[in-house]
Amino acid sequence: MLDSTTLRTGKIWKKVALDFSYDNHTMTHEFLVSPIGHHSAILGIKWLEQEKPKINWSQRTLTFPIPTPETANIAQEEETDDNPLEGIPPQYHLFAKVFGKEEFNKLPPHLSYEIEIELTKEGPLNSPLYSMTSAKSVTLKQWLEDELHAGKIRPSKSPISSPIMFVPKKDGSYRLVVDYRKLNTRSKKNVYPLPRPDNLMSKLRRAKLFTKLDLCWGYNNIRVKKGDEWKTVFRTKYGLFKTLVMPLGLSRAPGAFQAMMNKVFQDLLDETFIIYLDDILVFLRNLAEHKSHVKEVLKGLMEMQLFCKGSKCKFH
């Protein structure tokens, strides 16, 4: 043993997990049950690695640092710019709505392009709630209030529901997503092809001028087909909610979105314009023609009520 004594029997009886507290710090640790003389328990290297206490060797004291209160911030890319026209060339201010904050926070209308969810099997489909910290619960509640106010979600009593969760991002924020994996196993696949990146790159070899447009949550600008909203329901500790706009996580979403974008801009595709989901690139060699094509693209986006995040767009 660590104190130079030996086990009286040399036998470990069993392993147990115990909850215990010290210095107002509660923890759970696995112990091996065995005769160890006058000691109640011995905490070793594994415990030190797990709990990371602060040790004062001169005073022979052990304390635990005060933890920083957890916060949960939803990824900033969900938000539009406070000054949407900042950095946008003046000749494109005619299409200010494309970069506007007000329009994005509204429920988009039903248009000719919607996402349909076709099920291969009927019947209830539910998954248990994922655990969630207090900080994430507060953030979730605020998000629900915002989406309800915008009209993009509504309470539901659907027999189908999927759990919601927070996925961490590299910048420390979180992406709030619905785990639609079970629903996807019951949904017919959308086989519409996505462009091959190598084919897209080959079209840019002779271009000299480029404009990149970044759609702001493009999926959320597309309505779910009327009558299919009940299939999108997600479950939270605050109840069930259906989404009226196309959410992330549906297996049919990428193909449906790409098909819509290709149809809207079919006259420009390949020649001066490429699309990969929510990324748009206009490319030409002549500046006057380039500006004209950018205006044509912005006009199409405005008509379809699709919106861009100005701070992520790059203009010739």
C-alpha positions in Angstrom: 0.0 0.0 0.0 1.0 3.7 -0.3 1.7 3.8 3.5 4.1 0.8 3.3 1.5 -1.5 5.0 0.4 -4.7 3.4 -3.1 -6.0 2.9 -4.1 -8.5 5.6 -5.7 -10.8 3.1 -4.2 -9.5 -0.1 -7.7 -9.8 -1.6 -9.9 -7.3 -3.4 -13.5 -8.1 -2.6 -15.3 -5.9 -5.2 -15.5 -2.6 -6.9 -18.1 0.1 -6.0 -18.9 3.6 -7.1 -19.5 6.0 -4.2 -20.7 9.6 -3.9 -18.9 11.7 -1.3 -18.2 15.4 -0.5 -15.2 17.4 0.6 -14.8 21.2 0.8 -18.4 21.7 -0.5 -17.4 19.7 -3.6 -19.5 16.5 -4.4 -18.0 13.8 -6.5 -18.4 10.2 -7.6 -15.5 7.8 -7.7 -14.9 4.1 -8.1 -13.3 2.3 -5.1 -11.8 -1.2 -4.7 -13.1 -2.7 -1.5 -10.3 -4.4 0.5 -8.9 -4.4 4.1 -6.6 -1.3 4.4 -6.0 -1.1 8.1 -7.0 2.1 9.9 -7.8 4.1 6.7 -11.4 4.6 5.6 -10.4 5.1 1.9 -7.4 6.0 -0.2 -7.6 8.3 -3.1 -5.0 7.8 -5.8 -3.7 9.1 -9.1 -7.0 8.5 -11.0 -8.9 10.6 -8.5 -6.4 13.4 -8.7 -6.6 13.4 -12.5 -10.4 13.3 -12.4 -11.0 16.1 -9.9 -7.9 18.2 -10.3 -7.8 19.6 -6.7 -5.5 22.5 -5.7 -2.8 21.1 -3.3 -0.8 23.3 -0.9 2.1 21.0 -0.1 3.7 23.3 2.6 0.4 23.6 4.6 -0.8 20.1 3.6 -4.2 21.3 2.5 -6.4 20.4 -0.4 -9.1 22.6 -1.9 -11.1 22.7 -5.1 -11.2 25.8 -7.3 -14.5 27.6 -7.6 -15.9 26.6 -11.0 -16.8 29.2 -13.5 -20.6 29.4 -14.0 -21.5 27.7 -17.2 -23.0 29.7 -20.0 -24.5 28.4 -23.3 -24.4 30.8 -26.3 -26.0 29.7 -29.5 -23.7 30.1 -32.5 -23.5 33.7 -33.8 -24.0 32.6 -37.3 -27.7 32.2 -36.4 -27.9 35.9 -36.1 -28.1 38.5 -38.8 -25.9 41.6 -38.9 -26.8 44.7 -36.8 -25.8 46.9 -39.8 -26.7 44.6 -42.7 -25.5 47.0 -45.5 -22.1 47.6 -44.0 -19.5 46.5 -46.5 -22.1 46.1 -49.3 -21.1 48.1 -52.4 -23.6 51.0 -53.0 -24.7 49.7 -56.4 -26.3 46.7 -54.6 -28.2 48.7 -51.9 -31.3 48.4 -54.2 -31.5 44.8 -52.9 -31.2 45.8 -49.2 -33.9 43.3 -48.3 -31.6 40.5 -49.1 -29.3 41.6 -46.3 -32.1 42.8 -44.0 -32.6 41.7 -40.4 -36.3 42.3 -40.3 -37.3 40.0 -43.1 -35.2 37.1 -41.8 -37.0 37.2 -38.5 -40.3 36.6 -40.1 -42.0 33.3 -41.1 -41.4 32.9 -44.9 -44.5 32.4 -47.1 -45.4 29.1 -48.8 -43.8 29.3 -52.3 -43.5 26.7 -55.1 -40.4 25.2 -53.4 -41.1 23.4 -50.2 -39.7 20.4 -48.4 -41.8 17.3 -48.4 -41.2 14.5 -45.8 -42.4 11.1 -47.2 -42.4 8.3 -44.6 -41.8 4.7 -45.5 -43.4 3.5 -42.3 -46.2 4.8 -40.2 -46.6 4.7 -36.4 -45.3 6.5 -33.3 -41.6 7.4 -33.2 -40.1 8.9 -30.1 -36.8 9.1 -28.4 -36.0 10.1 -24.7 -34.9 13.6 -23.9 -31.2 14.3 -23.7 -29.9 15.6 -20.4 -29.3 19.4 -20.3 -27.6 21.7 -17.9 -29.3 24.6 -16.3 -27.5 27.1 -18.5 -28.4 25.3 -21.6 -32.0 25.0 -20.4 -32.2 28.8 -20.0 -30.8 29.3 -23.5 -33.2 26.7 -25.0 -36.2 28.5 -23.3 -35.1 31.8 -24.8 -34.7 30.3 -28.2 -38.1 28.7 -28.1 -39.7 32.1 -27.1 -37.9 33.8 -30.0 -38.9 31.2 -32.6 -42.5 31.1 -31.3 -42.6 34.9 -31.6 -41.3 34.7 -35.2 -43.9 32.1 -36.0 -41.4 29.6 -37.2 -42.4 26.9 -34.6 -45.7 26.0 -32.9 -46.8 23.7 -30.1 -47.8 20.2 -31.2 -49.3 16.9 -30.1 -47.7 14.8 -32.8 -47.1 11.1 -32.2 -43.7 11.6 -33.8 -41.0 13.6 -32.1 -37.2 13.9 -32.0 -34.9 15.0 -29.2 -33.1 18.4 -29.2 -29.5 18.9 -28.2 -26.6 21.4 -28.2 -23.6 20.6 -30.3 -20.4 22.4 -29.3 -18.5 24.5 -31.9 -14.8 25.4 -32.0 -15.4 29.0 -30.9 -17.1 27.8 -27.7 -20.6 28.6 -28.8 -23.2 25.9 -29.5 -25.3 24.9 -32.4 -28.8 23.9 -31.4 -30.0 20.9 -33.5 -32.7 18.3 -33.6 -31.6 14.7 -33.7 -33.7 13.5 -36.6 -31.7 10.2 -37.1 -34.7 8.0 -36.3 -37.0 10.0 -38.5 -34.5 9.8 -41.3 -34.5 6.0 -41.2 -38.2 6.2 -42.0 -38.0 8.9 -44.6 -37.7 8.3 -48.4 -34.3 9.5 -49.6 -33.9 12.6 -51.8 -31.4 11.4 -54.5 -31.0 14.8 -56.1 -27.2 15.0 -56.6 -25.0 17.6 -55.0 -22.3 19.2 -57.2 -18.8 17.6 -57.2 -16.3 20.1 -55.7 -13.6 19.2 -58.3 -16.1 20.0 -61.1 -17.0 23.3 -59.6 -13.3 24.3 -59.2 -12.6 23.5 -62.8 -15.1 26.2 -63.9 -13.1 28.9 -62.2 -9.8 28.6 -64.0 -10.2 31.6 -66.3 -12.2 33.8 -64.1 -10.7 37.0 -62.6 -13.6 38.5 -60.7 -15.4 36.8 -57.9 -18.4 37.6 -55.7 -19.2 35.2 -52.9 -22.7 35.3 -51.3 -23.4 33.5 -48.1 -27.0 32.6 -47.4 -28.1 33.2 -43.8 -29.6 29.9 -42.6 -30.8 29.1 -46.0 -32.7 26.1 -44.9 -34.9 28.1 -42.5 -36.1 30.2 -45.5 -37.9 27.2 -47.0 -41.3 26.2 -45.7 -42.2 22.6 -44.8 -45.0 21.4 -47.1 -48.5 21.9 -45.6 -49.5 18.7 -43.8 -46.0 17.5 -43.2 -45.2 19.8 -40.3 -46.2 17.2 -37.7 -43.3 15.0 -38.8 -40.8 17.7 -37.9 -41.8 17.8 -34.2 -39.0 18.0 -31.6 -39.3 17.3 -27.9 -38.0 19.4 -25.1 -38.6 19.6 -21.3 -40.9 22.5 -22.2 -43.1 20.5 -24.5 -43.5 19.4 -28.1 -43.0 21.8 -31.0 -43.3 21.5 -34.8 -41.2 23.6 -37.1 -42.8 25.3 -40.1 -39.5 25.9 -41.9 -37.0 23.4 -43.2 -34.7 22.4 -40.2 -31.1 21.2 -40.2 -30.7 17.4 -39.7 -33.3 16.1 -42.2 -31.7 13.7 -44.6 -33.9 15.1 -47.4 -32.9 18.7 -46.8 -29.6 19.1 -48.7 -31.0 17.6 -51.9 -34.2 19.5 -51.7 -32.4 22.8 -51.1 -29.9 22.2 -53.9 -32.7 21.3 -56.3 -34.5 24.6 -55.5 -31.4 26.7 -55.9 -30.6 25.1 -59.3 -34.1 25.6 -60.5 -34.3 29.3 -59.5 -30.9 30.1 -61.1 -30.9 27.6 -64.0 -30.2 30.3 -66.6 -27.0 31.3 -64.9 -25.6 28.0 -63.8 -22.2 26.9 -65.0 -21.6 30.0 -67.2 -21.1 32.6 -64.6 -22.5 31.2 -61.5 -22.1 28.1 -59.2 -24.1 27.0 -56.2 -23.2 24.5 -53.4 -26.1 24.4 -51.0 -26.0 27.8 -49.2 -22.8 29.1 -50.8 -23.1 31.1 -54.1 -20.2 32.2 -56.3 -20.5 34.6 -59.2 -17.4 34.6 -61.5 -16.6 36.6 -64.6 -13.7 38.3 -66.3 -15.4 41.6 -67.3 -16.3 44.0 -64.4 -19.4 45.5 -66.0 -20.9 42.1 -66.8 -19.9 40.8 -63.4 -21.9 43.6 -61.6 -24.9 42.9 -63.9 -24.9 39.2 -63.0 -24.5 39.9 -59.3 -27.6 42.2 -59.5 -29.5 39.4 -61.3 -28.6 36.9 -58.6 -29.6 39.4 -55.8 -32.9 40.0 -57.6 -33.5 36.3 -57.7 -32.7 35.9 -54.0 -35.1 38.8 -53.1 -37.9 37.3 -55.1 -37.5 34.0 -53.4 -37.1 35.7 -50.0 -33.7 34.2 -49.4 -31.4 36.2 -47.3 -27.6 36.7 -47.1 -25.3 37.5 -44.2 -23.5 40.6 -45.4 -20.5 40.2 -43.2 -19.7 36.9 -44.8 -20.2 38.0 -48.4 -17.2 39.1 -50.5 -17.7 41.4 -53.5 -15.4 41.5 -56.6 
